[in-house]
Amino acid sequence: MTVKKILIVEDNYAIAESISRSMTEVGFATVGPVDTADRAVCQIEQEAPDGVLLDVGLREGSAIAVADALRERKVPFVVLTAHGRETLPAELRQ
């Protein structure tokens, strides 16, 4: 059985490490974390992951750009944020 790779796009190192541990505990391999939109898109272009956990507020760049790159490659992703869904940009509410 092939282990699914999950890319973590999160700019807070402590949160990223916690997410990574949780994903590993349930059987996923993690890639990253990466903390900017450019780094995320670069990683996605190099080797598309099986899924992505995407923080809305990144150190640099837009999570929307990352979401667009993921949609183009048909890579599933989940948006992570401490804010309510209604505060998200429309492109990230699905």
C-alpha positions in Angstrom: 0.0 0.0 0.0 1.3 3.4 -1.0 1.4 6.1 1.8 -0.4 9.2 0.8 1.6 12.5 0.9 0.1 15.5 2.5 1.7 19.0 1.9 1.4 21.3 4.9 1.2 25.0 4.0 1.4 26.8 7.3 3.5 29.8 8.4 3.5 29.1 12.1 6.1 26.5 12.8 4.6 25.2 16.1 1.2 24.7 14.4 2.8 23.1 11.3 4.8 20.6 13.5 1.6 19.7 15.4 -0.3 19.1 12.2 2.6 17.1 10.8 2.7 14.8 13.9 -1.1 14.3 13.7 -1.0 13.4 10.0 1.9 11.0 10.6 0.1 9.3 13.5 -2.8 8.5 11.3 -0.7 7.1 8.5 0.1 9.9 6.1 3.6 11.0 5.0 4.0 14.8 5.3 5.8 17.2 3.0 6.9 20.6 4.2 5.9 22.6 6.0 6.2 25.5 3.6 5.4 29.0 4.8 4.8 31.1 1.7 2.6 30.9 -1.4 5.7 30.8 -3.7 7.3 27.9 -1.9 4.0 26.0 -1.9 3.4 26.5 -5.6 7.1 25.5 -6.3 6.6 22.3 -4.2 3.4 21.5 -5.9 5.0 21.9 -9.3 8.0 19.7 -8.4 5.9 16.9 -7.1 2.2 17.1 -6.7 1.1 15.8 -3.3 -2.0 13.6 -2.7 -3.6 16.4 -0.7 -2.8 19.7 1.0 -3.6 21.4 4.3 -3.6 25.1 3.4 -3.5 27.9 5.9 -5.2 31.1 4.8 -2.8 33.6 6.3 0.7 32.9 4.9 3.9 34.7 5.6 4.1 35.9 2.0 1.7 35.6 -0.9 -1.8 34.5 -1.3 -3.4 31.3 -0.3 -5.7 31.9 -3.3 -2.7 31.5 -5.6 -1.9 28.2 -4.0 -5.5 27.0 -4.2 -5.6 27.9 -7.9 -2.4 25.9 -8.5 -4.0 22.9 -6.7 -7.3 23.2 -8.6 -5.3 23.2 -11.9 -3.7 19.9 -10.9 -6.8 18.5 -9.4 -5.1 18.1 -6.0 -7.6 18.0 -3.1 -7.0 20.5 -0.3 -8.5 21.6 3.0 -8.4 25.2 4.1 -7.2 25.7 7.7 -7.9 28.9 9.6 -8.9 30.2 13.0 -11.5 32.5 11.4 -15.1 31.8 10.4 -15.9 30.6 6.9 -17.8 33.8 6.2 -14.5 35.8 6.6 -12.7 33.8 4.0 -12.2 35.1 0.4 -14.9 33.6 -1.8 -12.2 31.5 -3.7 -11.5 29.6 -0.5 -15.0 28.9 0.8 -15.8 25.7 -1.1 
